[in-house]
Amino acid sequence: MARYWLMPLIILSGWVVPGLGHSLLGRWGRAAAFFVVVGVLAFAGYEQRGFAFSVHSNSPFGTLGFLADAASGVFYLMAHLVERAGPDMSRAAGDIGTRFIATAGVVNLLAIVDVIEIAKGRRA
């Protein structure tokens, strides 16, 4: 069971680098699995030229899309390195890519919830 004062560090590290919170708790298998899954989903979305939402949005759905995308941590920050040509919403692949990027963030949010539960001693 992690110390109470370590919880914000574990949560923040798990958000910035998917799986890092698990590795800080000694769960190496889960750490690797979450890092690979979030990374593959994010890069698949970027390679399909999906749209990564920005912080400036005029609609609630744009804000929700940004929150989902930003939850993937470092993979969201690396979006501009992979997405050189910009999003392509004229094809179905671009729309599917947008969903992959959002799914990567949601999976990382689930990883953060898992880290919290492990740190509190509720999960093995």
MDAnalysis code that builds the backbone (N, CA, C; Angstrom):
import MDAnalysis as mda
import numpy as np

u = mda.Universe.empty(372, n_residues=124, atom_resindex=np.repeat(np.arange(124), 3), trajectory=True)
u.add_TopologyAttr("name", ["N", "CA", "C"] * 124)
u.add_TopologyAttr("resid", np.arange(1, 125))
u.add_TopologyAttr("resname", ["MET", "ALA", "ARG", "TYR", "TRP", "LEU", "MET", "PRO", "LEU", "ILE", "ILE", "LEU", "SER", "GLY", "TRP", "VAL", "VAL", "PRO", "GLY", "LEU", "GLY", "HIS", "SER", "LEU", "LEU", "GLY", "ARG", "TRP", "GLY", "ARG", "ALA", "ALA", "ALA", "PHE", "PHE", "VAL", "VAL", "VAL", "GLY", "VAL", "LEU", "ALA", "PHE", "ALA", "GLY", "TYR", "GLU", "GLN", "ARG", "GLY", "PHE", "ALA", "PHE", "SER", "VAL", "HIS", "SER", "ASN", "SER", "PRO", "PHE", "GLY", "THR", "LEU", "GLY", "PHE", "LEU", "ALA", "ASP", "ALA", "ALA", "SER", "GLY", "VAL", "PHE", "TYR", "LEU", "MET", "ALA", "HIS", "LEU", "VAL", "GLU", "ARG", "ALA", "GLY", "PRO", "ASP", "MET", "SER", "ARG", "ALA", "ALA", "GLY", "ASP", "ILE", "GLY", "THR", "ARG", "PHE", "ILE", "ALA", "THR", "ALA", "GLY", "VAL", "VAL", "ASN", "LEU", "LEU", "ALA", "ILE", "VAL", "ASP", "VAL", "ILE", "GLU", "ILE", "ALA", "LYS", "GLY", "ARG", "ARG", "ALA"])
u.atoms.positions = np.array([
    [0.835, -1.172, 0.000],
    [0.000, 0.000, 0.000],
    [0.888, 1.245, 0.000],
    [0.646, 2.127, -0.957],
    [1.469, 3.328, -1.108],
    [1.140, 4.348, -0.029],
    [2.109, 5.121, 0.311],
    [1.899, 6.196, 1.267],
    [0.960, 7.234, 0.657],
    [0.201, 7.902, 1.516],
    [-0.792, 8.860, 1.048],
    [-0.151, 9.992, 0.252],
    [1.006, 10.468, 0.672],
    [1.646, 11.597, -0.001],
    [2.236, 11.212, -1.350],
    [2.385, 9.923, -1.614],
    [2.887, 9.464, -2.911],
    [1.798, 9.373, -3.979],
    [0.551, 9.375, -3.557],
    [-0.547, 9.191, -4.500],
    [-0.558, 10.236, -5.626],
    [-0.422, 11.534, -5.345],
    [-0.417, 12.486, -6.469],
    [0.736, 12.247, -7.442],
    [1.899, 11.865, -6.930],
    [3.045, 11.575, -7.796],
    [2.765, 10.361, -8.678],
    [2.184, 9.340, -8.102],
    [1.872, 8.127, -8.856],
    [0.826, 8.415, -9.929],
    [-0.190, 9.191, -9.577],
    [-1.251, 9.524, -10.531],
    [-0.705, 10.391, -11.654],
    [0.063, 11.414, -11.311],
    [0.615, 12.312, -12.325],
    [1.580, 11.582, -13.250],
    [2.417, 10.734, -12.687],
    [3.356, 9.994, -13.528],
    [2.627, 9.011, -14.440],
    [1.538, 8.427, -13.947],
    [0.751, 7.525, -14.784],
    [0.032, 8.241, -15.909],
    [-0.281, 9.520, -15.705],
    [-0.902, 10.292, -16.780],
    [0.140, 10.725, -17.806],
    [1.276, 11.212, -17.353],
    [2.290, 11.733, -18.269],
    [2.859, 10.617, -19.138],
    [3.245, 9.516, -18.531],
    [3.765, 8.367, -19.280],
    [2.891, 7.168, -18.928],
    [2.078, 6.705, -19.865],
    [1.210, 5.573, -19.565],
    [2.000, 4.374, -19.042],
    [1.558, 3.826, -17.927],
    [2.212, 2.669, -17.323],
    [3.243, 3.015, -16.275],
    [3.666, 4.268, -16.201],
    [4.701, 4.635, -15.228],
    [4.202, 4.519, -13.791],
    [2.935, 4.817, -13.563],
    [2.371, 4.648, -12.217],
    [2.420, 3.196, -11.772],
    [2.130, 2.282, -12.693],
    [2.210, 0.862, -12.372],
    [3.645, 0.439, -12.083],
    [4.584, 0.979, -12.853],
    [5.977, 0.595, -12.624],
    [6.479, 1.123, -11.283],
    [6.008, 2.287, -10.852],
    [6.386, 2.800, -9.535],
    [5.867, 1.911, -8.411],
    [4.776, 1.202, -8.676],
    [4.219, 0.271, -7.697],
    [4.769, -1.144, -7.866],
    [5.668, -1.331, -8.823],
    [6.280, -2.644, -9.028],
    [5.460, -3.595, -9.867],
    [4.476, -3.100, -10.586],
    [3.632, -3.925, -11.462],
    [4.146, -3.809, -12.887],
    [5.244, -4.473, -13.173],
    [5.941, -4.313, -14.440],
    [5.142, -4.829, -15.624],
    [4.436, -5.916, -15.461],
    [3.640, -6.463, -16.562],
    [2.523, -5.525, -16.973],
    [1.801, -5.012, -15.995],
    [0.728, -4.063, -16.299],
    [1.287, -2.771, -16.867],
    [2.428, -2.339, -16.348],
    [3.051, -1.111, -16.847],
    [3.372, -1.246, -18.332],
    [3.995, -2.346, -18.702],
    [4.343, -2.567, -20.111],
    [3.098, -2.699, -20.976],
    [2.096, -3.406, -20.468],
    [0.870, -3.603, -21.245],
    [0.160, -2.272, -21.508],
    [0.023, -1.451, -20.483],
    [-0.652, -0.166, -20.684],
    [0.157, 0.752, -21.589],
    [1.472, 0.772, -21.440],
    [2.299, 1.617, -22.297],
    [2.161, 1.204, -23.757],
    [2.220, -0.087, -24.013],
    [2.137, -0.577, -25.396],
    [0.746, -0.326, -25.975],
    [-0.299, -0.625, -25.221],
    [-1.659, -0.462, -25.741],
    [-1.970, 1.002, -26.033],
    [-1.661, 1.885, -25.092],
    [-1.931, 3.315, -25.312],
    [-1.078, 3.838, -26.465],
    [0.171, 3.431, -26.518],
    [1.048, 3.883, -27.595],
    [0.596, 3.410, -28.965],
    [0.218, 2.152, -29.075],
    [-0.232, 1.613, -30.365],
    [-1.518, 2.293, -30.811],
    [-2.462, 2.488, -29.880],
    [-3.708, 3.163, -30.243],
    [-3.450, 4.600, -30.699],
    [-2.613, 5.316, -29.961],
    [-2.338, 6.707, -30.318],
    [-1.634, 6.801, -31.672],
    [-0.579, 6.011, -31.868],
    [0.152, 6.087, -33.129],
    [-0.682, 5.593, -34.306],
    [-1.536, 4.607, -34.085],
    [-2.428, 4.161, -35.158],
    [-3.382, 5.289, -35.547],
    [-3.875, 6.004, -34.563],
    [-4.752, 7.135, -34.858],
    [-4.042, 8.257, -35.591],
    [-2.796, 8.541, -35.181],
    [-2.047, 9.603, -35.840],
    [-1.639, 9.207, -37.252],
    [-1.294, 7.947, -37.448],
    [-0.911, 7.480, -38.776],
    [-2.097, 7.467, -39.734],
    [-3.300, 7.321, -39.205],
    [-4.493, 7.394, -40.051],
    [-4.948, 8.830, -40.234],
    [-4.126, 9.747, -39.747],
    [-4.350, 11.189, -39.841],
    [-5.642, 11.608, -39.152],
    [-5.815, 11.059, -37.948],
    [-6.951, 11.460, -37.128],
    [-6.738, 12.848, -36.562],
    [-7.812, 13.438, -36.080],
    [-7.791, 14.804, -35.556],
    [-7.532, 14.779, -34.059],
    [-6.466, 15.441, -33.624],
    [-6.176, 15.592, -32.199],
    [-6.747, 16.944, -31.763],
    [-7.739, 16.922, -30.898],
    [-8.426, 18.139, -30.476],
    [-7.477, 19.051, -29.708],
    [-7.658, 20.351, -29.885],
    [-6.844, 21.323, -29.152],
    [-7.620, 21.819, -27.931],
    [-6.932, 22.542, -27.081],
    [-7.534, 23.034, -25.851],
    [-8.592, 24.100, -26.136],
    [-8.489, 24.775, -27.252],
    [-9.435, 25.836, -27.610],
    [-10.567, 25.239, -28.427],
    [-11.738, 25.179, -27.834],
    [-12.880, 24.597, -28.527],
    [-14.120, 25.435, -28.239],
    [-15.005, 25.475, -29.210],
    [-16.241, 26.235, -29.056],
    [-17.421, 25.364, -28.665],
    [-17.216, 24.068, -28.608],
    [-18.330, 23.177, -28.297],
    [-17.963, 22.246, -27.138],
    [-18.977, 21.754, -26.437],
    [-18.699, 20.805, -25.353],
    [-18.073, 19.508, -25.856],
    [-18.437, 19.086, -27.064],
    [-17.871, 17.861, -27.606],
    [-16.398, 18.038, -27.963],
    [-16.022, 19.234, -28.406],
    [-14.612, 19.517, -28.665],
    [-13.798, 19.501, -27.387],
    [-14.377, 20.037, -26.314],
    [-13.696, 20.016, -25.016],
    [-13.557, 18.586, -24.511],
    [-14.613, 17.804, -24.658],
    [-14.557, 16.402, -24.248],
    [-13.536, 15.627, -25.079],
    [-13.469, 15.936, -26.367],
    [-12.467, 15.302, -27.224],
    [-11.059, 15.669, -26.793],
    [-10.848, 16.943, -26.418],
    [-9.530, 17.353, -25.937],
    [-9.159, 16.615, -24.661],
    [-10.102, 16.499, -23.724],
    [-9.818, 15.800, -22.470],
    [-9.464, 14.339, -22.725],
    [-10.189, 13.704, -23.644],
    [-9.887, 12.307, -23.967],
    [-8.523, 12.183, -24.631],
    [-8.212, 13.094, -25.542],
    [-6.923, 13.042, -26.236],
    [-5.765, 13.342, -25.290],
    [-5.926, 14.377, -24.463],
    [-4.852, 14.786, -23.561],
    [-4.580, 13.749, -22.484],
    [-5.541, 12.894, -22.217],
    [-5.349, 11.856, -21.202],
    [-4.309, 10.828, -21.625],
    [-3.944, 10.805, -22.895],
    [-2.917, 9.857, -23.334],
    [-1.508, 10.340, -23.009],
    [-1.397, 11.495, -22.366],
    [-0.117, 11.966, -21.846],
    [0.893, 12.318, -22.915],
    [2.048, 11.706, -22.829],
    [3.157, 12.034, -23.712],
    [2.821, 11.737, -25.173],
    [1.928, 10.809, -25.422],
    [1.551, 10.502, -26.795],
    [0.749, 11.644, -27.415],
    [-0.013, 12.376, -26.603],
    [-0.705, 13.565, -27.114],
    [0.302, 14.659, -27.438],
    [1.323, 14.804, -26.606],
    [2.332, 15.826, -26.841],
    [3.171, 15.524, -28.079],
    [3.299, 14.260, -28.413],
    [4.075, 13.856, -29.580],
    [3.237, 13.863, -30.860],
    [1.975, 14.267, -30.763],
    [1.085, 14.221, -31.917],
    [1.614, 15.037, -33.085],
    [2.182, 16.183, -32.809],
    [2.637, 17.051, -33.891],
    [3.890, 16.525, -34.579],
    [4.617, 15.623, -33.931],
    [5.762, 15.004, -34.591],
    [5.314, 13.980, -35.627],
    [4.255, 13.260, -35.308],
    [3.764, 12.208, -36.198],
    [2.793, 12.773, -37.226],
    [2.029, 13.755, -36.838],
    [0.938, 14.291, -37.635],
    [1.411, 15.489, -38.465],
    [2.466, 15.328, -39.213],
    [3.054, 16.440, -39.968],
    [2.125, 16.982, -41.046],
    [1.381, 16.102, -41.682],
    [0.509, 16.537, -42.772],
    [-0.812, 17.090, -42.255],
    [-1.056, 16.996, -40.964],
    [-2.315, 17.481, -40.401],
    [-3.411, 16.447, -40.527],
    [-4.521, 16.695, -39.880],
    [-5.613, 15.732, -39.937],
    [-6.256, 15.681, -41.315],
    [-6.807, 14.543, -41.656],
    [-7.493, 14.356, -42.927],
    [-8.887, 13.835, -42.630],
    [-9.820, 14.746, -42.537],
    [-11.185, 14.346, -42.204],
    [-12.015, 14.073, -43.455],
    [-11.396, 14.126, -44.621],
    [-12.132, 13.870, -45.854],
    [-12.289, 12.376, -46.116],
    [-11.562, 11.560, -45.388],
    [-11.643, 10.114, -45.578],
    [-12.153, 9.466, -44.302],
    [-12.651, 8.282, -44.420],
    [-13.127, 7.549, -43.249],
    [-11.982, 7.193, -42.322],
    [-10.777, 6.981, -42.864],
    [-9.634, 6.624, -42.026],
    [-9.307, 7.742, -41.041],
    [-9.468, 9.007, -41.453],
    [-9.221, 10.122, -40.549],
    [-10.197, 10.137, -39.396],
    [-11.439, 9.808, -39.677],
    [-12.446, 9.750, -38.622],
    [-12.173, 8.591, -37.667],
    [-11.776, 7.452, -38.198],
    [-11.429, 6.312, -37.357],
    [-10.179, 6.621, -36.551],
    [-9.231, 7.311, -37.151],
    [-8.020, 7.707, -36.445],
    [-8.325, 8.606, -35.264],
    [-9.295, 9.505, -35.425],
    [-9.712, 10.373, -34.318],
    [-10.237, 9.545, -33.166],
    [-10.978, 8.513, -33.462],
    [-11.522, 7.634, -32.410],
    [-10.404, 6.838, -31.730],
    [-9.410, 6.426, -32.497],
    [-8.277, 5.703, -31.910],
    [-7.526, 6.584, -30.915],
    [-7.329, 7.860, -31.274],
    [-6.617, 8.779, -30.393],
    [-7.385, 8.969, -29.086],
    [-8.691, 9.154, -29.200],
    [-9.516, 9.309, -28.000],
    [-9.530, 8.032, -27.166],
    [-9.553, 6.893, -27.823],
    [-9.551, 5.619, -27.100],
    [-8.248, 5.427, -26.339],
    [-7.145, 5.880, -26.906],
    [-5.859, 5.797, -26.196],
    [-5.929, 6.567, -24.886],
    [-6.528, 7.743, -24.906],
    [-6.669, 8.526, -23.683],
    [-7.582, 7.877, -22.667],
    [-8.674, 7.291, -23.135],
    [-9.603, 6.633, -22.216],
    [-8.959, 5.397, -21.585],
    [-8.193, 4.657, -22.358],
    [-7.477, 3.496, -21.802],
    [-6.477, 3.953, -20.742],
    [-5.812, 5.080, -20.981],
    [-4.876, 5.581, -19.975],
    [-5.612, 6.051, -18.724],
    [-6.804, 6.612, -18.880],
    [-7.605, 6.973, -17.704],
    [-7.966, 5.720, -16.896],
    [-8.292, 4.643, -17.578],
    [-8.573, 3.385, -16.879],
    [-7.325, 2.871, -16.169],
    [-6.164, 3.075, -16.782],
    [-4.910, 2.680, -16.134],
    [-4.683, 3.497, -14.870],
    [-5.010, 4.783, -14.899],
    [-4.848, 5.633, -13.722],
    [-5.789, 5.188, -12.608],
    [-7.012, 4.844, -12.964],
    [-7.951, 4.328, -11.957],
    [-7.418, 3.028, -11.368],
    [-6.846, 2.168, -12.201],
    [-6.265, 0.920, -11.727],
    [-5.107, 1.183, -10.770],
    [-4.266, 2.171, -11.087],
    [-3.145, 2.526, -10.213],
    [-3.656, 3.008, -8.852],
    [-4.701, 3.814, -8.871],
    [-5.266, 4.306, -7.608],
    [-5.777, 3.151, -6.758],
    [-6.467, 2.222, -7.383],
    [-7.012, 1.081, -6.665],
    [-5.900, 0.189, -6.101],
    [-4.845, 0.004, -6.868],
    [-3.715, -0.803, -6.385],
    [-3.017, -0.102, -5.229],
    [-2.808, 1.208, -5.368],
    [-2.113, 1.963, -4.329],
    [-2.901, 1.993, -3.016],
    [-4.217, 1.989, -3.118],
    [-5.055, 1.988, -1.924],
    [-5.210, 0.591, -1.319],
    [-4.724, -0.416, -2.011],
    [-4.800, -1.783, -1.503],
    [-6.092, -2.494, -1.836],
    [-6.871, -1.962, -2.727],
    [-8.153, -2.579, -3.105],
    [-8.015, -3.621, -4.198],
    [-6.891, -3.590, -4.921],
    [-6.633, -4.558, -5.984],
    [-5.284, -5.201, -5.769],
    [-5.163, -6.380, -6.270],
    [-3.882, -7.088, -6.146],
    [-3.003, -6.821, -7.339],
])
